Structure formats: C-alpha cells, structure tokens
Amino acid sequence: MRNGRMTKYCCQMMKSNVESRCEQHPNRYHCPDCLIDYWPSSRRFGIMIHDYGAPPEETSRGSMIVINYCPWCGTKLPPKTSRKSQISS
C-alpha cells in the first residue's frame, strides 16, 4: 500500500505468483506450480483450483478461492468491485 492506496501487488511474492507462466502448460490453471490468480474485472485475488475444467489448449480461467489477505505479507487486499460500479465510473 502506498500513500493510502493499494498498488496492484502488495509484495514481490504476490506479483511473482500472479505473473508466473509455465512453458509446459499454456493454461495457468493446468500448471500445478501456479498458485495465485488475479481477476481484474472484479479486482479479486485467489488461490487457483486446479480442477482441469477446460482443455489444456484453452486460455479460459478455471476456479479460484477468493482471498482477502496476502498469504505472504498479510496485507489486506482490495475489496471486490462490482460490474455496476465499473460501468458507472
């Protein structure tokens, strides 16, 4: 958090986990090494569920368990943004 505002990532560990990519798995949800995802449409971070719902070649997102605090530094993550508030902005 800087100047009372949350930057996209609260710490380097969060950034490296959200931005990690795997050469073996084109879809992050198929890679067991990818742990955290960020959904910009709702500003939510979460632990990825590797449920393999989509074929490996698809880039669609799988499921995730939303988290409210960073698992590494403990920073409170930003609140969910609804589609209505995005449209009215």
C-alpha positions as CSV (number, residue, x, y, z in Angstrom):
1,M,0.0,0.0,0.0
2,R,1.4,3.4,-1.0
3,N,0.0,6.8,0.1
4,G,-3.1,5.0,1.4
5,R,-3.8,3.4,-2.0
6,M,-3.3,-0.2,-2.9
7,T,-1.0,-0.8,-5.8
8,K,-1.8,-3.9,-8.0
9,Y,0.5,-6.1,-6.0
10,C,1.2,-5.7,-2.3
11,C,4.6,-7.5,-2.4
12,Q,7.0,-9.1,-4.7
13,M,5.9,-12.7,-3.8
14,M,2.3,-11.9,-4.8
15,K,3.5,-10.3,-8.1
16,S,5.7,-13.2,-9.0
17,N,3.0,-15.8,-8.2
18,V,0.3,-13.9,-10.2
19,E,2.6,-13.3,-13.2
20,S,4.2,-16.8,-13.3
21,R,4.0,-18.6,-16.6
22,C,4.8,-22.2,-17.4
23,E,6.4,-23.5,-20.6
24,Q,4.7,-26.9,-20.3
25,H,1.2,-25.6,-19.7
26,P,-0.4,-22.9,-21.9
27,N,-3.2,-22.6,-19.4
28,R,-2.1,-21.5,-15.9
29,Y,-5.0,-23.5,-14.4
30,H,-3.4,-26.7,-15.7
31,C,0.0,-25.9,-14.1
32,P,0.5,-27.2,-10.5
33,D,3.2,-24.6,-9.9
34,C,0.8,-21.6,-10.5
35,L,-0.9,-20.9,-7.2
36,I,-2.5,-17.4,-7.2
37,D,-4.6,-15.7,-9.8
38,Y,-6.0,-12.1,-10.2
39,W,-9.3,-11.3,-11.9
40,P,-9.1,-7.7,-12.9
41,S,-12.8,-7.4,-13.7
42,S,-13.6,-7.8,-10.1
43,R,-10.2,-6.9,-8.6
44,R,-10.1,-10.3,-6.8
45,F,-7.1,-12.4,-5.9
46,G,-7.5,-16.1,-5.2
47,I,-6.0,-19.5,-4.8
48,M,-6.3,-21.3,-8.0
49,I,-8.3,-24.6,-8.1
50,H,-6.7,-26.9,-10.5
51,D,-9.9,-28.6,-11.5
52,Y,-8.9,-29.0,-15.1
53,G,-12.3,-27.9,-16.3
54,A,-11.0,-26.5,-19.6
55,P,-8.9,-28.4,-22.1
56,P,-5.2,-27.6,-21.8
57,E,-5.1,-25.6,-25.0
58,E,-7.8,-23.2,-23.9
59,T,-6.9,-20.0,-22.2
60,S,-10.1,-19.8,-20.1
61,R,-9.9,-19.4,-16.4
62,G,-10.7,-22.1,-14.0
63,S,-12.0,-21.7,-10.5
64,M,-10.4,-20.0,-7.5
65,I,-11.0,-19.5,-3.8
66,V,-11.1,-15.7,-3.2
67,I,-8.6,-14.5,-0.6
68,N,-8.8,-11.2,1.4
69,Y,-5.3,-11.1,2.7
70,C,-1.9,-11.7,1.0
71,P,-0.6,-15.2,2.1
72,W,3.0,-13.8,2.2
73,C,2.9,-10.3,3.7
74,G,-0.6,-10.3,5.3
75,T,-1.7,-7.1,3.5
76,K,-5.5,-6.7,3.2
77,L,-6.3,-7.0,-0.4
78,P,-8.7,-4.5,-2.2
79,P,-12.4,-5.1,-1.9
80,K,-14.4,-6.6,-4.7
81,T,-15.5,-4.3,-7.5
82,S,-18.9,-5.0,-8.9
83,R,-19.7,-4.7,-12.6
84,K,-22.3,-1.9,-11.8
85,S,-19.6,0.3,-10.2
86,Q,-17.3,-0.3,-13.1
87,I,-20.0,0.7,-15.6
88,S,-20.9,3.9,-13.7
89,S,-17.3,5.0,-13.4
